[in-house]
Amino acid sequence: MIKYALRSKPTEKLVELAQSGLTEAMDLIIEKFYPMVVRIASQFYAPWAEFDDIVQNGLIGLIKAIFYYEPGKSSFSTFAWRSIESEVKTFITYQNRKKNKMLSDSTSMDSIYDDVDDEQIDYFVADTSTTTNVVRNTILSIVHEEILESLKEDEIKIFELWLDGYSYKEIEEQVGVNFKKVDNTIQKVKRIIRSRLSASILPFLEG
């Protein structure tokens, strides 16, 4: 019901609501701009990379745009486009270096981006189970190194399994700890995030 009511809101308002912690607003922005992510991802080619991997990194760029957007400097669509493209380029460059390939192995097709009116972009039903994990992982990546430095060895294993979407029960079995240990570790991670980032993003880490 909330999601339906939000569909009539301007994009900048949705971004404002998402930044304040409203998960339904975040979902709508991802649905609305998913075609843009695919469009940008399709401009890049790397023989060793799956297209879905490029799209996934484009989604990370979109989510970062939502958190970092400041109204008044540009339209959100322009800001999001640049953020998505930057994240995809970073992904390809990093993977090229990792595989000892030249940057020229990945080619961006020439394209001109004409600024799109936010309100003319159609909604697209994306895979919410996938995008939810992308949102959570993007947030966590912002303070990932600091989190690792604050955790013990067994806590790191718990955190990484949780990050990969494992349930508390599955983590208990794999790490050999009890429910309380798993929960205490996850709460510890959230405290670290809370000390570094706005509390408004915590709803995106639930689940």
C-alpha positions, 0 to 999 in steps of 0.5 A, spaced: 500 500 500 505 504 501 509 502 495 503 504 491 502 511 494 509 512 493 509 511 485 506 518 484 512 521 488 517 525 484 524 521 484 527 527 488 522 525 493 523 518 493 531 519 494 529 523 500 525 518 503 530 512 501 535 516 505 531 517 511 530 509 511 524 508 507 525 501 504 519 502 500 522 508 496 529 504 495 525 499 492 521 503 487 528 507 485 531 501 483 525 498 479 525 505 476 532 506 474 533 498 473 533 499 465 538 505 466 543 500 469 542 495 464 543 500 458 549 502 461 552 495 462 550 494 455 555 499 453 561 495 456 564 488 453 569 484 457 570 477 454 571 474 461 565 477 465 558 475 465 553 481 463 549 479 469 556 481 473 556 488 470 549 489 471 550 487 478 556 492 479 551 498 475 546 496 481 551 498 486 553 504 483 545 506 483 545 505 490 551 509 492 547 514 488 541 514 492 545 515 498 550 520 496 545 524 492 545 532 494 539 535 491 540 542 487 547 540 484 544 536 478 538 532 477 538 525 480 538 521 473 544 525 471 547 523 478 545 516 477 548 515 470 555 518 472 555 513 478 553 507 475 558 508 469 563 509 474 562 503 478 562 499 472 568 502 469 571 501 476 569 493 476 572 492 469 578 496 471 579 492 477 578 485 474 583 487 468 588 488 473 587 482 477 587 478 471 593 481 468 590 484 462 590 491 459 584 495 460 583 495 452 580 488 453 574 492 455 571 496 451 566 502 452 561 503 446 561 510 444 554 513 446 551 520 448 547 521 454 541 526 453 539 528 460 532 524 461 527 527 465 526 523 471 519 522 471 519 519 464 522 513 466 518 507 466 518 502 472 521 496 471 520 490 476 527 487 478 528 481 482 527 484 489 531 478 492 537 480 488 537 487 489 536 487 497 542 483 497 546 488 493 543 494 497 545 491 504 552 489 501 553 496 498 552 499 505 557 494 508 562 495 503 563 502 505 565 501 512 568 493 510 575 494 512 573 498 519 568 492 520 574 487 519 579 490 523 574 490 529 572 483 529 575 477 531 577 471 527 570 467 528 566 473 528 569 475 521 567 468 519 560 469 521 560 476 518 562 474 511 557 468 511 551 473 513 553 478 508 553 472 503 545 471 505 546 465 510 541 464 515 543 464 523 541 457 523 546 456 517 551 460 520 551 456 527 552 450 523 558 452 519 562 456 524 560 451 530 557 457 534 550 458 538 545 463 536 547 468 541 554 468 538 551 469 531 546 475 533 552 478 538 556 478 532 551 481 527 549 486 532 556 488 533 557 489 526 551 494 526 554 498 532 560 499 528 556 501 522 551 506 526 558 509 529 560 511 522 554 512 518 547 515 519 542 511 523 537 512 517 540 506 513 540 501 518 533 499 516 536 496 509 541 491 513 535 488 517 533 481 514 
